[in-house]
Amino acid sequence: MTILQELFPTVSEFRKYVPYAESNITFDQLNSSAISAKKQIVIILTKKVYSEIVPTDGELKDALCMAMANLTMAKQLIFDIVSKRKDDVDIYKHEQETMRRSFIENYYNAMDTAIQLLDTEENFPSWKETRYKKLLDGLKIQSTEDFDMLYSIDLSYLFFFRAIPIQKEALDDGLSGYFERAENKADILRMLHRCLAKQTIAIALRRFDIIEFPPTIRSLFDDSKASRSGKDEQERMLALAASLANEVKQELVNIDLLLTSDSSGSVDTNTSFNRPDDLIMLMPC
């Protein structure tokens, strides 16, 4: 039995999830790409959760089938193009890129649905025992909904889930100390949560491919031209990452001043100015 036959009884069933697949394609031809696709999905879901979904029926199984079929075709695409060129069938580069992105986007949408269902269903306790889910317990932003309120990610469960280690990295790099100092200070904690969300996005922009981001962020890099430049896209991603990092840095300066002022009771002359309603007037020396 091939990898795909675990999920799809026939090639016709497989083609329901990827209508662009050739009608004469076989599971044996796709098997090497399917092995790679399954490995990538299992890294996220874990082997145990994947195996528990396979024999079920319903929306979660459909989401897994959609993810597996489209990721397999995305990985198979380059081999199909080489084969077509041997048969003197030309495929333009922009067509190839459009097809690849369509397959990958379908894969991410399907995985987003799968993770959302796993988070809300009680039939898969093994999901709660996965490494990322356990790691989430020690983080400050613990749900997709909370992250989306701080920085719009189109309620993407997959992106939030993939960014869990990055959120931990941002905390370990110094933000956790601010949260400890700001304990019981609701206004400052709200500012810190937004800083954490922005810092997580900034790190992700340096690590992820742009196709992995939710539409709201990805739309910032959409190129209306017929030809795309990977170099330009990467430069724009790094520029946005730097901009977000600078915003976080400036916000932490303000938070530092607020925390210092709260703890000492002193007035910082860099941020305090004469106001008509303030009985304490700062006079020049």
N, C-alpha and C positions, 0 to 999 in steps of 0.2 A: 504494500500500500504506500502511495506517495504522500507527502506532507499535506497536499491540498485535498486528498480524498478523506482526510479526517473531518473536513468541514463541508465538502461539496461532493455529493453522490455522483454527479456527472459534470462534463464540461459545460453543458447548457445551463446548469444551475450556477456555475462559476461566472458565466457570461452575463447573468442577470445583474451582477454587481459591478461588472466592467464591460459595458456594451461595446467598447472599442476593441476588445479582444478579437483576434481573428477566429473565424468559425472553424478552421481546420487545425487549431492549436490543440496540443495534448498536454496532459498533466506531466508526462515524462519530460517534455521539452521545458516545462516551467519549474521542474523540481528543484534545480539548484538555486534559482531565484527565490522560490518558496521557502527553502531552508534558511536563507539569509533573512527573509521577511519575518519568519516565525521567531528567529533568534532575537530580532529587534523588538518585536511585540512582547516576547517573554521577559525581556529585560525590564519592561515597564509593569506588566501584569503579574509576573512570576510564573514559573512552569505549573505550579499547583493550581493557581486560579485559572490559567488558560485551559488546563485539562478538565477542570470542573465545569467550564462554560460549554465545551465542545458537545457533550451529550444532551444539552438542554435545548429548548425551543423558546422562541419569543424575541423581544426587542434586543436583549443583550447578545444573544447568539447572532442576530442579524448584523449588529454593529461589529462584532468580531469578524464575521464573514466579509463585510464591506472593507474593513481595515486590511485583512489578510489579502484579499483579492487585489485591491488597488496598490498596496505596497509591493506585492509580487510583480505586478505589471510595470511599476515604476523601475524596479530593479532589472526587469527583463527587457526594457525598452531599447537599451543600447545594442543588445544582441539582435533584436528584430530589425533595427535600422541597418546594421552591418549586413544582415541576410538580404534585406531588400536591395541594398546597393550592389550586392553581388548579382542580383537579378535585374540590374539597370533601372531600379526604381529610386528616384531622387527624393530625399526628405530634407527640407530646408531646416537650417539650424533653429530658426525661431519657431517652426512647427514642432520640432523635437522638444524645445524648451517648454512650449505651451502644453504639450501632452504630458511631459514629466511633472510639471507643476499641478496639472489637473489631477493626475493620479495621487500625488503627494497630498494635495489639499483634501481630496476625498478620504484619504487614509487618516489625516489628522482630525477631520470632522467625525469620522466613525469612532476613533479612539476617544475623542472628547465625549461622545455619547456613552461609550462603554464605561468610562471612568465615572461619569455622572451617575449612571445606573448602579454601578458597584458601590458608590458612596451612599446611595439612598436605599438600596435593597438590603434585606437582612438574611438572604439565602446564601451568602458567601462570606462566612466568618473568616475564612482564610485571607480575604482581602484586608481585613483589619490587622492581620499579623505580618503583612509585608513590611519590608525594611523602610520604605518611604513613609508609610502610614505611621509607623512607630516613631520615625524621626520627626514627623509633624507635631507630635505631642509637646516637644520642647521648643517650638517656634512661637513667634509673637502674632503672626498672621496665619490663622489656622483653617481658613476656608476660602474657597474661590470667591464667594460672595463678598467677604470682607476685603479681599485684595482688590476686587473690581470697584469697590467704593473708594479705594485710595488711589488707584490708577487703573483706568479702563483697560480690561483685557477681554471684553466681550463675553464675560462669564465662561471663559475657556478653562474647563476642568483639566484638560491635558496640559496646557501651558502652566497652570498653577502647580500641577503635580510634578511636571518636569523641572520646575524652578525651586522645588523644596530644598535640594542641596545648596542651591545658590543663595536662597534666603538664609540658610544656616551659615554659609560662608560670610555673608554680609554682617550677620550678628557677631560671629567670631572675630571679624576684623575690627571690632571696636564698638559697634552699635549696642551690643548687649550691656556694656557699661553705662551707657546713657539711660537705658531702660531701668537699670537698678537705681540710678540716682534720681530718676523721675517717678519712682514708685508713689502711688496715691496722688499724683499731680495730673489730673485728667486732661487738662488743656495741653500740657507738654507731651503727654503720652500720645495724643492724637497727632501732634506734629512729628513725633518719632516714628509712628506707624507709617505715615506718608513718606518719610525719609527712607524707611526700610523698603517700601514698595518701589520707590524710584531707584534705590541702589541695586535692588534685585534685577530690575529691568536693565539698568546700565551694564551690569555684569553679563546678563543674558545676551545683550546685543553684541558682546565680544566673543561669545561662545557658540550661539545657535545660528543656523541658517535662517535667513529672513522668512522662508516659507513656514518655519515652525512657530512664527508669531501670530497672534490673533489678527483679524482683519483691520481693526482700528490702528494698530501699530504698523502692520504691513502696508497699509494704504499710503503711509508717509513716504514709501520708497517705490511705489508703482511708477513705472516709466511709460509714458504715453507714446514714446517713439517705437518704431517697428523693431529696431535693434536695441538690445539691452547690453549694458556694460557691467560685468561683475565687479570690476575694480571701482567704478563710480558708486555702485550700490554699497559695497563694503566701506568705502570712505564716508558715505552718508550715515551708515550705521554707527561707525566709530565716532562721528561728529555728534550724533544724538547721545551716544553713551557718555561722551565727555561733557556734554551740556547737562545731562541729568546728574552726573557725578559732581559737577560744580554747584548745581542747585542744592544738592544734599550737603555739600561742604559749607555753603553759606548758611543754610538753615541750621546746621549744627553749631555754627558760631553763635547764632542768635539763641539757640537752646542753652548753650554753655553760659551765656550771659544771664539768662533767666534763672538757671539753676544756681549760679553763683550768687546772684542777687537774693534769691529766696533763702539760701543757706546762711548768708552773712548779714542780711538786712541792710547792707550798704547800698548806696546809689552809684551806679556806673555812669561816669560823666560822658562816656562815649555814646550812650543811648538815652540818657535823661536830659531833657531840655526844659527851659523855662516855659511854664504854662500858666495862664491866668488863674486856673482853678487849683494850682499847686502853691501851698503856703511857703514852701521852701524854694527860695529863688537862688540860683547859682550866679554868683557875681564874679566878674573877671578879677584876676589878681592885680 
